[in-house]
């Protein structure tokens, strides 16, 4: 697990969710980790981050990041 330092550097990226829908996400990174979730049942790398639009912590599968903006 890689924990991010709190320097308030936000990320913006286009992301394909588990339903195959693309959306732009603005997040504050927390950590990068390897494992699986309910929505992603195979082991892979994730970015745990605070979704700034939804004001919630989310786990984003790095393989589903379409591009960084």
PQR file with spaces between the fields and no chain letter, atoms N, CA, C, O and H, PARSE charges and radii, in Angstrom:
ATOM       1  N    UNK     1       0.843   -1.172    0.000 -0.4000 1.5000
ATOM       2  CA   UNK     1       0.000    0.000    0.000 -0.0000 2.0000
ATOM       3  C    UNK     1       0.889    1.236    0.000  0.5500 1.7000
ATOM       4  O    UNK     1       1.880    1.297    0.729 -0.5500 1.4000
ATOM       5  N    UNK     2       0.540    2.201   -0.804 -0.4000 1.5000
ATOM       6  CA   UNK     2       1.245    3.476   -0.867 -0.0000 2.0000
ATOM       7  C    UNK     2       0.287    4.543   -0.357  0.5500 1.7000
ATOM       8  O    UNK     2      -0.792    4.734   -0.919 -0.5500 1.4000
ATOM       9  H    UNK     2      -0.265    2.152   -1.397  0.4000 1.0000
ATOM      10  N    UNK     3       0.679    5.238    0.707 -0.4000 1.5000
ATOM      11  CA   UNK     3      -0.161    6.295    1.270 -0.0000 2.0000
ATOM      12  C    UNK     3       0.316    7.640    0.738  0.5500 1.7000
ATOM      13  O    UNK     3       1.518    7.898    0.673 -0.5500 1.4000
ATOM      14  H    UNK     3       1.555    5.083    1.163  0.4000 1.0000
ATOM      15  N    UNK     4      -0.614    8.481    0.363 -0.4000 1.5000
ATOM      16  CA   UNK     4      -0.288    9.792   -0.189 -0.0000 2.0000
ATOM      17  C    UNK     4      -0.067   10.794    0.936  0.5500 1.7000
ATOM      18  O    UNK     4      -0.746   10.749    1.962 -0.5500 1.4000
ATOM      19  H    UNK     4      -1.590    8.271    0.415  0.4000 1.0000
ATOM      20  N    UNK     5       0.884   11.693    0.737 -0.4000 1.5000
ATOM      21  CA   UNK     5       1.078   12.781    1.690 -0.0000 2.0000
ATOM      22  C    UNK     5      -0.037   13.800    1.495  0.5500 1.7000
ATOM      23  O    UNK     5      -0.529   13.984    0.382 -0.5500 1.4000
ATOM      24  H    UNK     5       1.436   11.730   -0.096  0.4000 1.0000
ATOM      25  N    UNK     6      -0.422   14.439    2.545 -0.4000 1.5000
ATOM      26  CA   UNK     6      -1.510   15.412    2.478 -0.0000 2.0000
ATOM      27  C    UNK     6      -0.989   16.752    1.969  0.5500 1.7000
ATOM      28  O    UNK     6      -0.698   17.657    2.751 -0.5500 1.4000
ATOM      29  H    UNK     6      -0.022   14.290    3.450  0.4000 1.0000
ATOM      30  N    UNK     7      -0.876   16.864    0.649 -0.4000 1.5000
ATOM      31  CA   UNK     7      -0.437   18.131    0.069 -0.0000 2.0000
ATOM      32  C    UNK     7      -1.545   18.765   -0.767  0.5500 1.7000
ATOM      33  O    UNK     7      -1.321   19.753   -1.467 -0.5500 1.4000
ATOM      34  H    UNK     7      -1.113   16.129    0.014  0.4000 1.0000
ATOM      35  N    UNK     8      -2.743   18.186   -0.686 -0.4000 1.5000
ATOM      36  CA   UNK     8      -3.927   18.724   -1.362 -0.0000 2.0000
ATOM      37  C    UNK     8      -3.766   18.827   -2.875  0.5500 1.7000
ATOM      38  O    UNK     8      -4.385   19.685   -3.504 -0.5500 1.4000
ATOM      39  H    UNK     8      -2.925   17.384   -0.118  0.4000 1.0000
ATOM      40  N    UNK     9      -2.942   17.964   -3.464 -0.4000 1.5000
ATOM      41  CA   UNK     9      -2.827   17.912   -4.921 -0.0000 2.0000
ATOM      42  C    UNK     9      -3.951   17.030   -5.446  0.5500 1.7000
ATOM      43  O    UNK     9      -3.915   15.811   -5.280 -0.5500 1.4000
ATOM      44  H    UNK     9      -2.439   17.267   -2.953  0.4000 1.0000
ATOM      45  N    UNK    10      -4.931   17.630   -6.066 -0.4000 1.5000
ATOM      46  CA   UNK    10      -6.069   16.882   -6.580 -0.0000 2.0000
ATOM      47  C    UNK    10      -5.777   16.343   -7.972  0.5500 1.7000
ATOM      48  O    UNK    10      -4.930   16.870   -8.694 -0.5500 1.4000
ATOM      49  H    UNK    10      -4.960   18.620   -6.201  0.4000 1.0000
ATOM      50  N    UNK    11      -6.489   15.285   -8.336 -0.4000 1.5000
ATOM      51  CA   UNK    11      -6.380   14.684   -9.656 -0.0000 2.0000
ATOM      52  C    UNK    11      -7.709   14.820  -10.376  0.5500 1.7000
ATOM      53  O    UNK    11      -8.771   14.869   -9.755 -0.5500 1.4000
ATOM      54  H    UNK    11      -7.177   14.856   -7.750  0.4000 1.0000
ATOM      55  N    UNK    12      -7.630   14.880  -11.700 -0.4000 1.5000
ATOM      56  CA   UNK    12      -8.821   14.905  -12.534 -0.0000 2.0000
ATOM      57  C    UNK    12      -8.582   13.894  -13.647  0.5500 1.7000
ATOM      58  O    UNK    12      -7.552   13.939  -14.320 -0.5500 1.4000
ATOM      59  H    UNK    12      -6.767   14.840  -12.204  0.4000 1.0000
ATOM      60  N    UNK    13      -9.529   12.984  -13.841 -0.4000 1.5000
ATOM      61  CA   UNK    13      -9.354   11.965  -14.870 -0.0000 2.0000
ATOM      62  C    UNK    13     -10.702   11.504  -15.407  0.5500 1.7000
ATOM      63  O    UNK    13     -11.738   11.646  -14.757 -0.5500 1.4000
ATOM      64  H    UNK    13     -10.366   12.948  -13.295  0.4000 1.0000
ATOM      65  N    UNK    14     -10.655   10.947  -16.617 -0.4000 1.5000
ATOM      66  CA   UNK    14     -11.831   10.302  -17.187 -0.0000 2.0000
ATOM      67  C    UNK    14     -11.795    8.854  -16.731  0.5500 1.7000
ATOM      68  O    UNK    14     -10.763    8.191  -16.841 -0.5500 1.4000
ATOM      69  H    UNK    14      -9.813   10.832  -17.145  0.4000 1.0000
ATOM      70  N    UNK    15     -12.907    8.363  -16.223 -0.4000 1.5000
ATOM      71  CA   UNK    15     -12.955    7.037  -15.605 -0.0000 2.0000
ATOM      72  C    UNK    15     -14.139    6.246  -16.138  0.5500 1.7000
ATOM      73  O    UNK    15     -15.240    6.780  -16.276 -0.5500 1.4000
ATOM      74  H    UNK    15     -13.745    8.901  -16.133  0.4000 1.0000
ATOM      75  N    UNK    16     -13.906    4.960  -16.439 -0.4000 1.5000
ATOM      76  CA   UNK    16     -14.975    4.055  -16.871 -0.0000 2.0000
ATOM      77  C    UNK    16     -15.405    3.228  -15.669  0.5500 1.7000
ATOM      78  O    UNK    16     -14.611    2.449  -15.140 -0.5500 1.4000
ATOM      79  H    UNK    16     -13.012    4.527  -16.326  0.4000 1.0000
ATOM      80  N    UNK    17     -16.654    3.385  -15.230 -0.4000 1.5000
ATOM      81  CA   UNK    17     -17.102    2.655  -14.038 -0.0000 2.0000
ATOM      82  C    UNK    17     -17.437    1.203  -14.372  0.5500 1.7000
ATOM      83  O    UNK    17     -17.329    0.788  -15.525 -0.5500 1.4000
ATOM      84  H    UNK    17     -17.299    4.018  -15.660  0.4000 1.0000
ATOM      85  N    UNK    18     -17.840    0.439  -13.371 -0.4000 1.5000
ATOM      86  CA   UNK    18     -18.095   -0.993  -13.540 -0.0000 2.0000
ATOM      87  C    UNK    18     -19.256   -1.285  -14.483  0.5500 1.7000
ATOM      88  O    UNK    18     -19.397   -2.407  -14.969 -0.5500 1.4000
ATOM      89  H    UNK    18     -17.928    0.776  -12.433  0.4000 1.0000
ATOM      90  N    UNK    19     -20.092   -0.273  -14.742 -0.4000 1.5000
ATOM      91  CA   UNK    19     -21.192   -0.428  -15.701 -0.0000 2.0000
ATOM      92  C    UNK    19     -20.771   -0.062  -17.119  0.5500 1.7000
ATOM      93  O    UNK    19     -21.564   -0.186  -18.052 -0.5500 1.4000
ATOM      94  H    UNK    19     -19.978    0.638  -14.346  0.4000 1.0000
ATOM      95  N    UNK    20     -19.515    0.394  -17.288 -0.4000 1.5000
ATOM      96  CA   UNK    20     -19.017    0.772  -18.603 -0.0000 2.0000
ATOM      97  C    UNK    20     -19.307    2.213  -18.982  0.5500 1.7000
ATOM      98  O    UNK    20     -19.107    2.598  -20.134 -0.5500 1.4000
ATOM      99  H    UNK    20     -18.871    0.494  -16.530  0.4000 1.0000
ATOM     100  N    UNK    21     -19.778    3.023  -18.025 -0.4000 1.5000
ATOM     101  CA   UNK    21     -20.082    4.431  -18.290 -0.0000 2.0000
ATOM     102  C    UNK    21     -18.876    5.303  -17.960  0.5500 1.7000
ATOM     103  O    UNK    21     -18.249    5.138  -16.914 -0.5500 1.4000
ATOM     104  H    UNK    21     -19.940    2.710  -17.090  0.4000 1.0000
ATOM     105  N    UNK    22     -18.552    6.241  -18.867 -0.4000 1.5000
ATOM     106  CA   UNK    22     -17.427    7.156  -18.656 -0.0000 2.0000
ATOM     107  C    UNK    22     -17.901    8.458  -18.026  0.5500 1.7000
ATOM     108  O    UNK    22     -18.979    8.966  -18.335 -0.5500 1.4000
ATOM     109  H    UNK    22     -19.061    6.376  -19.717  0.4000 1.0000
ATOM     110  N    UNK    23     -17.058    8.990  -17.125 -0.4000 1.5000
ATOM     111  CA   UNK    23     -17.337   10.280  -16.493 -0.0000 2.0000
ATOM     112  C    UNK    23     -16.017   10.885  -16.039  0.5500 1.7000
ATOM     113  O    UNK    23     -15.050   10.168  -15.779 -0.5500 1.4000
ATOM     114  H    UNK    23     -16.182    8.578  -16.874  0.4000 1.0000
ATOM     115  N    UNK    24     -15.987   12.208  -15.948 -0.4000 1.5000
ATOM     116  CA   UNK    24     -14.810   12.900  -15.425 -0.0000 2.0000
ATOM     117  C    UNK    24     -14.926   12.914  -13.909  0.5500 1.7000
ATOM     118  O    UNK    24     -15.964   13.282  -13.358 -0.5500 1.4000
ATOM     119  H    UNK    24     -16.772   12.790  -16.160  0.4000 1.0000
ATOM     120  N    UNK    25     -13.841   12.505  -13.234 -0.4000 1.5000
ATOM     121  CA   UNK    25     -13.815   12.474  -11.769 -0.0000 2.0000
ATOM     122  C    UNK    25     -12.747   13.425  -11.272  0.5500 1.7000
ATOM     123  O    UNK    25     -11.644   13.470  -11.817 -0.5500 1.4000
ATOM     124  H    UNK    25     -12.998   12.206  -13.681  0.4000 1.0000
ATOM     125  N    UNK    26     -13.073   14.189  -10.233 -0.4000 1.5000
ATOM     126  CA   UNK    26     -12.118   15.062   -9.547 -0.0000 2.0000
ATOM     127  C    UNK    26     -11.963   14.509   -8.146  0.5500 1.7000
ATOM     128  O    UNK    26     -12.939   14.387   -7.407 -0.5500 1.4000
ATOM     129  H    UNK    26     -13.968   14.152   -9.790  0.4000 1.0000
ATOM     130  N    UNK    27     -10.720   14.169   -7.776 -0.4000 1.5000
ATOM     131  CA   UNK    27     -10.503   13.475   -6.507 -0.0000 2.0000
ATOM     132  C    UNK    27      -9.301   14.029   -5.756  0.5500 1.7000
ATOM     133  O    UNK    27      -8.414   14.663   -6.328 -0.5500 1.4000
ATOM     134  H    UNK    27      -9.927   14.268   -8.377  0.4000 1.0000
ATOM     135  N    UNK    28      -9.306   13.767   -4.456 -0.4000 1.5000
ATOM     136  CA   UNK    28      -8.155   14.023   -3.593 -0.0000 2.0000
ATOM     137  C    UNK    28      -7.597   12.648   -3.214  0.5500 1.7000
ATOM     138  O    UNK    28      -8.231   11.923   -2.448 -0.5500 1.4000
ATOM     139  H    UNK    28     -10.027   13.252   -3.992  0.4000 1.0000
ATOM     140  N    UNK    29      -6.417   12.274   -3.739 -0.4000 1.5000
ATOM     141  CA   UNK    29      -5.867   10.934   -3.504 -0.0000 2.0000
ATOM     142  C    UNK    29      -5.595   10.664   -2.027  0.5500 1.7000
ATOM     143  O    UNK    29      -5.196   11.559   -1.282 -0.5500 1.4000
ATOM     144  H    UNK    29      -5.902   12.863   -4.362  0.4000 1.0000
ATOM     145  N    UNK    30      -5.816    9.421   -1.618 -0.4000 1.5000
ATOM     146  CA   UNK    30      -5.522    8.974   -0.258 -0.0000 2.0000
ATOM     147  C    UNK    30      -4.422    7.924   -0.276  0.5500 1.7000
ATOM     148  O    UNK    30      -3.411    8.065    0.412 -0.5500 1.4000
ATOM     149  H    UNK    30      -6.140    8.694   -2.223  0.4000 1.0000
ATOM     150  N    UNK    31      -4.621    6.852   -1.075 -0.4000 1.5000
ATOM     151  CA   UNK    31      -3.602    5.803   -1.160 -0.0000 2.0000
ATOM     152  C    UNK    31      -3.815    4.971   -2.414  0.5500 1.7000
ATOM     153  O    UNK    31      -4.886    4.994   -3.020 -0.5500 1.4000
ATOM     154  H    UNK    31      -5.442    6.737   -1.634  0.4000 1.0000
ATOM     155  N    UNK    32      -2.780    4.239   -2.791 -0.4000 1.5000
ATOM     156  CA   UNK    32      -2.846    3.250   -3.855 -0.0000 2.0000
ATOM     157  C    UNK    32      -2.721    1.891   -3.186  0.5500 1.7000
ATOM     158  O    UNK    32      -1.852    1.691   -2.338 -0.5500 1.4000
ATOM     159  H    UNK    32      -1.910    4.220   -2.299  0.4000 1.0000
ATOM     160  N    UNK    33      -3.594    0.948   -3.567 -0.4000 1.5000
ATOM     161  CA   UNK    33      -3.559   -0.361   -2.932 -0.0000 2.0000
ATOM     162  C    UNK    33      -3.898   -1.460   -3.933  0.5500 1.7000
ATOM     163  O    UNK    33      -4.469   -1.197   -4.991 -0.5500 1.4000
ATOM     164  H    UNK    33      -4.300    1.111   -4.256  0.4000 1.0000
ATOM     165  N    UNK    34      -3.537   -2.705   -3.582 -0.4000 1.5000
ATOM     166  CA   UNK    34      -3.770   -3.862   -4.438 -0.0000 2.0000
ATOM     167  C    UNK    34      -4.767   -4.788   -3.762  0.5500 1.7000
ATOM     168  O    UNK    34      -4.609   -5.126   -2.589 -0.5500 1.4000
ATOM     169  H    UNK    34      -3.073   -2.919   -2.722  0.4000 1.0000
ATOM     170  N    UNK    35      -5.787   -5.196   -4.493 -0.4000 1.5000
ATOM     171  CA   UNK    35      -6.781   -6.102   -3.934 -0.0000 2.0000
ATOM     172  C    UNK    35      -8.002   -6.173   -4.833  0.5500 1.7000
ATOM     173  O    UNK    35      -7.897   -5.985   -6.045 -0.5500 1.4000
ATOM     174  H    UNK    35      -5.916   -4.922   -5.446  0.4000 1.0000
ATOM     175  N    UNK    36      -9.174   -6.447   -4.235 -0.4000 1.5000
ATOM     176  CA   UNK    36     -10.416   -6.530   -4.987 -0.0000 2.0000
ATOM     177  C    UNK    36     -11.541   -5.901   -4.177  0.5500 1.7000
ATOM     178  O    UNK    36     -11.429   -5.725   -2.964 -0.5500 1.4000
ATOM     179  H    UNK    36      -9.259   -6.599   -3.251  0.4000 1.0000
ATOM     180  N    UNK    37     -12.632   -5.564   -4.871 -0.4000 1.5000
ATOM     181  CA   UNK    37     -13.795   -4.964   -4.231 -0.0000 2.0000
ATOM     182  C    UNK    37     -15.056   -5.692   -4.700  0.5500 1.7000
ATOM     183  O    UNK    37     -14.991   -6.602   -5.526 -0.5500 1.4000
ATOM     184  H    UNK    37     -12.724   -5.707   -5.857  0.4000 1.0000
ATOM     185  N    UNK    38     -16.175   -5.285   -4.170 -0.4000 1.5000
ATOM     186  CA   UNK    38     -17.460   -5.842   -4.597 -0.0000 2.0000
ATOM     187  C    UNK    38     -17.672   -5.629   -6.093  0.5500 1.7000
ATOM     188  O    UNK    38     -18.203   -6.503   -6.778 -0.5500 1.4000
ATOM     189  H    UNK    38     -16.227   -4.546   -3.499  0.4000 1.0000
ATOM     190  N    UNK    39     -17.259   -4.470   -6.598 -0.4000 1.5000
ATOM     191  CA   UNK    39     -17.486   -4.123   -8.006 -0.0000 2.0000
ATOM     192  C    UNK    39     -16.382   -4.640   -8.915  0.5500 1.7000
ATOM     193  O    UNK    39     -16.587   -4.781  -10.121 -0.5500 1.4000
ATOM     194  H    UNK    39     -16.827   -3.760   -6.042  0.4000 1.0000
ATOM     195  N    UNK    40     -15.220   -4.923   -8.353 -0.4000 1.5000
ATOM     196  CA   UNK    40     -14.061   -5.414   -9.111 -0.0000 2.0000
ATOM     197  C    UNK    40     -13.555   -6.680   -8.421  0.5500 1.7000
ATOM     198  O    UNK    40     -12.676   -6.603   -7.563 -0.5500 1.4000
ATOM     199  H    UNK    40     -15.053   -4.808   -7.374  0.4000 1.0000
ATOM     200  N    UNK    41     -14.101   -7.851   -8.784 -0.4000 1.5000
ATOM     201  CA   UNK    41     -13.805   -9.081   -8.047 -0.0000 2.0000
ATOM     202  C    UNK    41     -12.430   -9.695   -8.309  0.5500 1.7000
ATOM     203  O    UNK    41     -12.059  -10.652   -7.630 -0.5500 1.4000
ATOM     204  H    UNK    41     -14.816   -7.914   -9.480  0.4000 1.0000
ATOM     205  N    UNK    42     -11.667   -9.180   -9.266 -0.4000 1.5000
ATOM     206  CA   UNK    42     -10.316   -9.691   -9.526 -0.0000 2.0000
ATOM     207  C    UNK    42      -9.287   -8.760   -8.903  0.5500 1.7000
ATOM     208  O    UNK    42      -9.461   -7.541   -8.904 -0.5500 1.4000
ATOM     209  H    UNK    42     -11.969   -8.403   -9.818  0.4000 1.0000
ATOM     210  N    UNK    43      -8.207   -9.341   -8.366 -0.4000 1.5000
ATOM     211  CA   UNK    43      -7.139   -8.530   -7.772 -0.0000 2.0000
ATOM     212  C    UNK    43      -6.553   -7.576   -8.805  0.5500 1.7000
ATOM     213  O    UNK    43      -6.266   -7.965   -9.937 -0.5500 1.4000
ATOM     214  H    UNK    43      -8.066  -10.331   -8.365  0.4000 1.0000
ATOM     215  N    UNK    44      -6.380   -6.330   -8.400 -0.4000 1.5000
ATOM     216  CA   UNK    44      -5.812   -5.300   -9.267 -0.0000 2.0000
ATOM     217  C    UNK    44      -5.442   -4.089   -8.412  0.5500 1.7000
ATOM     218  O    UNK    44      -5.705   -4.065   -7.210 -0.5500 1.4000
ATOM     219  H    UNK    44      -6.612   -6.014   -7.480  0.4000 1.0000
ATOM     220  N    UNK    45      -4.829   -3.084   -9.044 -0.4000 1.5000
ATOM     221  CA   UNK    45      -4.439   -1.855   -8.352 -0.0000 2.0000
ATOM     222  C    UNK    45      -5.607   -0.881   -8.305  0.5500 1.7000
ATOM     223  O    UNK    45      -6.359   -0.734   -9.269 -0.5500 1.4000
ATOM     224  H    UNK    45      -4.615   -3.104  -10.021  0.4000 1.0000
ATOM     225  N    UNK    46      -5.740   -0.216   -7.149 -0.4000 1.5000
ATOM     226  CA   UNK    46      -6.797    0.769   -6.929 -0.0000 2.0000
ATOM     227  C    UNK    46      -6.216    2.073   -6.400  0.5500 1.7000
ATOM     228  O    UNK    46      -5.162    2.097   -5.765 -0.5500 1.4000
ATOM     229  H    UNK    46      -5.130   -0.336   -6.366  0.4000 1.0000
ATOM     230  N    UNK    47      -6.928    3.147   -6.679 -0.4000 1.5000
ATOM     231  CA   UNK    47      -6.666    4.442   -6.068 -0.0000 2.0000
ATOM     232  C    UNK    47      -7.820    4.721   -5.118  0.5500 1.7000
ATOM     233  O    UNK    47      -8.959    4.879   -5.556 -0.5500 1.4000
ATOM     234  H    UNK    47      -7.785    3.128   -7.196  0.4000 1.0000
ATOM     235  N    UNK    48      -7.537    4.781   -3.823 -0.4000 1.5000
ATOM     236  CA   UNK    48      -8.544    5.227   -2.850 -0.0000 2.0000
ATOM     237  C    UNK    48      -8.436    6.738   -2.801  0.5500 1.7000
ATOM     238  O    UNK    48      -7.350    7.285   -2.605 -0.5500 1.4000
ATOM     239  H    UNK    48      -6.611    4.652   -3.467  0.4000 1.0000
ATOM     240  N    UNK    49      -9.565    7.414   -2.978 -0.4000 1.5000
ATOM     241  CA   UNK    49      -9.551    8.871   -3.043 -0.0000 2.0000
ATOM     242  C    UNK    49     -10.898    9.421   -2.600  0.5500 1.7000
ATOM     243  O    UNK    49     -11.916    8.729   -2.631 -0.5500 1.4000
ATOM     244  H    UNK    49     -10.446    6.969   -3.136  0.4000 1.0000
ATOM     245  N    UNK    50     -10.877   10.675   -2.191 -0.4000 1.5000
ATOM     246  CA   UNK    50     -12.123   11.375   -1.887 -0.0000 2.0000
ATOM     247  C    UNK    50     -12.646   11.966   -3.187  0.5500 1.7000
ATOM     248  O    UNK    50     -11.985   12.805   -3.799 -0.5500 1.4000
ATOM     249  H    UNK    50     -10.050   11.238   -2.166  0.4000 1.0000
ATOM     250  N    UNK    51     -13.818   11.536   -3.607 -0.4000 1.5000
ATOM     251  CA   UNK    51     -14.476   12.080   -4.789 -0.0000 2.0000
ATOM     252  C    UNK    51     -15.006   13.456   -4.402  0.5500 1.7000
ATOM     253  O    UNK    51     -15.904   13.566   -3.567 -0.5500 1.4000
ATOM     254  H    UNK    51     -14.355   10.854   -3.109  0.4000 1.0000
ATOM     255  N    UNK    52     -14.460   14.494   -5.000 -0.4000 1.5000
ATOM     256  CA   UNK    52     -14.786   15.861   -4.593 -0.0000 2.0000
ATOM     257  C    UNK    52     -16.198   16.285   -4.992  0.5500 1.7000
ATOM     258  O    UNK    52     -16.776   17.164   -4.354 -0.5500 1.4000
ATOM     259  H    UNK    52     -13.730   14.405   -5.679  0.4000 1.0000
ATOM     260  N    UNK    53     -16.760   15.679   -6.029 -0.4000 1.5000
ATOM     261  CA   UNK    53     -18.127   16.016   -6.431 -0.0000 2.0000
ATOM     262  C    UNK    53     -19.165   15.317   -5.558  0.5500 1.7000
ATOM     263  O    UNK    53     -20.235   15.866   -5.296 -0.5500 1.4000
ATOM     264  H    UNK    53     -16.290   14.965   -6.548  0.4000 1.0000
ATOM     265  N    UNK    54     -18.845   14.104   -5.109 -0.4000 1.5000
ATOM     266  CA   UNK    54     -19.791   13.327   -4.297 -0.0000 2.0000
ATOM     267  C    UNK    54     -19.497   13.423   -2.810  0.5500 1.7000
ATOM     268  O    UNK    54     -20.289   12.974   -1.981 -0.5500 1.4000
ATOM     269  H    UNK    54     -17.975   13.658   -5.322  0.4000 1.0000
ATOM     270  N    UNK    55     -18.341   14.016   -2.474 -0.4000 1.5000
ATOM     271  CA   UNK    55     -17.912   14.181   -1.086 -0.0000 2.0000
ATOM     272  C    UNK    55     -17.899   12.844   -0.333  0.5500 1.7000
ATOM     273  O    UNK    55     -18.334   12.751    0.815 -0.5500 1.4000
ATOM     274  H    UNK    55     -17.698   14.380   -3.147  0.4000 1.0000
ATOM     275  N    UNK    56     -17.380   11.803   -1.024 -0.4000 1.5000
ATOM     276  CA   UNK    56     -17.290   10.463   -0.451 -0.0000 2.0000
ATOM     277  C    UNK    56     -15.972    9.822   -0.856  0.5500 1.7000
ATOM     278  O    UNK    56     -15.406   10.143   -1.901 -0.5500 1.4000
ATOM     279  H    UNK    56     -17.027   11.879   -1.957  0.4000 1.0000
ATOM     280  N    UNK    57     -15.484    8.902   -0.005 -0.4000 1.5000
ATOM     281  CA   UNK    57     -14.308    8.117   -0.378 -0.0000 2.0000
ATOM     282  C    UNK    57     -14.738    7.026   -1.338  0.5500 1.7000
ATOM     283  O    UNK    57     -15.778    6.392   -1.158 -0.5500 1.4000
ATOM     284  H    UNK    57     -15.943    8.642    0.844  0.4000 1.0000
ATOM     285  N    UNK    58     -13.922    6.818   -2.363 -0.4000 1.5000
ATOM     286  CA   UNK    58     -14.193    5.802   -3.380 -0.0000 2.0000
ATOM     287  C    UNK    58     -12.901    5.068   -3.705  0.5500 1.7000
ATOM     288  O    UNK    58     -11.806    5.589   -3.496 -0.5500 1.4000
ATOM     289  H    UNK    58     -13.077    7.333   -2.509  0.4000 1.0000
ATOM     290  N    UNK    59     -13.044    3.851   -4.218 -0.4000 1.5000
ATOM     291  CA   UNK    59     -11.914    3.080   -4.727 -0.0000 2.0000
ATOM     292  C    UNK    59     -12.044    3.021   -6.239  0.5500 1.7000
ATOM     293  O    UNK    59     -13.021    2.487   -6.766 -0.5500 1.4000
ATOM     294  H    UNK    59     -13.933    3.428   -4.388  0.4000 1.0000
ATOM     295  N    UNK    60     -11.048    3.575   -6.942 -0.4000 1.5000
ATOM     296  CA   UNK    60     -11.048    3.612   -8.400 -0.0000 2.0000
ATOM     297  C    UNK    60     -10.045    2.591   -8.925  0.5500 1.7000
ATOM     298  O    UNK    60      -8.869    2.640   -8.565 -0.5500 1.4000
ATOM     299  H    UNK    60     -10.254    4.008   -6.515  0.4000 1.0000
ATOM     300  N    UNK    61     -10.497    1.664   -9.773 -0.4000 1.5000
ATOM     301  CA   UNK    61      -9.598    0.695  -10.392 -0.0000 2.0000
ATOM     302  C    UNK    61      -8.705    1.446  -11.378  0.5500 1.7000
ATOM     303  O    UNK    61      -9.205    2.094  -12.299 -0.5500 1.4000
ATOM     304  H    UNK    61     -11.453    1.625  -10.066  0.4000 1.0000
ATOM     305  N    UNK    62      -7.400    1.363  -11.191 -0.4000 1.5000
ATOM     306  CA   UNK    62      -6.487    2.117  -12.056 -0.0000 2.0000
ATOM     307  C    UNK    62      -6.587    1.675  -13.511  0.5500 1.7000
ATOM     308  O    UNK    62      -6.350    2.476  -14.415 -0.5500 1.4000
ATOM     309  H    UNK    62      -6.994    0.838  -10.444  0.4000 1.0000
ATOM     310  N    UNK    63      -6.934    0.416  -13.749 -0.4000 1.5000
ATOM     311  CA   UNK    63      -7.067   -0.053  -15.130 -0.0000 2.0000
ATOM     312  C    UNK    63      -8.241    0.616  -15.839  0.5500 1.7000
ATOM     313  O    UNK    63      -8.302    0.593  -17.069 -0.5500 1.4000
ATOM     314  H    UNK    63      -7.126   -0.235  -13.015  0.4000 1.0000
ATOM     315  N    UNK    64      -9.172    1.210  -15.095 -0.4000 1.5000
ATOM     316  CA   UNK    64     -10.340    1.854  -15.691 -0.0000 2.0000
ATOM     317  C    UNK    64     -10.189    3.364  -15.851  0.5500 1.7000
ATOM     318  O    UNK    64     -11.128    4.042  -16.268 -0.5500 1.4000
ATOM     319  H    UNK    64      -9.122    1.228  -14.096  0.4000 1.0000
ATOM     320  N    UNK    65      -9.008    3.893  -15.520 -0.4000 1.5000
ATOM     321  CA   UNK    65      -8.731    5.303  -15.809 -0.0000 2.0000
ATOM     322  C    UNK    65      -8.471    5.403  -17.308  0.5500 1.7000
ATOM     323  O    UNK    65      -7.512    4.818  -17.812 -0.5500 1.4000
ATOM     324  H    UNK    65      -8.245    3.342  -15.181  0.4000 1.0000
ATOM     325  N    UNK    66      -9.314    6.135  -18.018 -0.4000 1.5000
ATOM     326  CA   UNK    66      -9.183    6.275  -19.466 -0.0000 2.0000
ATOM     327  C    UNK    66      -8.039    7.225  -19.788  0.5500 1.7000
ATOM     328  O    UNK    66      -7.195    6.925  -20.632 -0.5500 1.4000
ATOM     329  H    UNK    66     -10.092    6.611  -17.608  0.4000 1.0000
ATOM     330  N    UNK    67      -8.013    8.390  -19.103 -0.4000 1.5000
ATOM     331  CA   UNK    67      -6.919    9.351  -19.277 -0.0000 2.0000
ATOM     332  C    UNK    67      -6.958   10.364  -18.147  0.5500 1.7000
ATOM     333  O    UNK    67      -8.013   10.666  -17.589 -0.5500 1.4000
ATOM     334  H    UNK    67      -8.700    8.633  -18.418  0.4000 1.0000
ATOM     335  N    UNK    68      -5.784   10.878  -17.825 -0.4000 1.5000
ATOM     336  CA   UNK    68      -5.676   11.952  -16.840 -0.0000 2.0000
ATOM     337  C    UNK    68      -5.834   13.275  -17.558  0.5500 1.7000
ATOM     338  O    UNK    68      -5.334   13.443  -18.670 -0.5500 1.4000
ATOM     339  H    UNK    68      -4.927   10.632  -18.278  0.4000 1.0000
ATOM     340  N    UNK    69      -6.524   14.212  -16.936 -0.4000 1.5000
ATOM     341  CA   UNK    69      -6.818   15.514  -17.556 -0.0000 2.0000
ATOM     342  C    UNK    69      -6.047   16.622  -16.869  0.5500 1.7000
ATOM     343  O    UNK    69      -6.166   17.786  -17.251 -0.5500 1.4000
ATOM     344  H    UNK    69      -6.930   14.075  -16.033  0.4000 1.0000
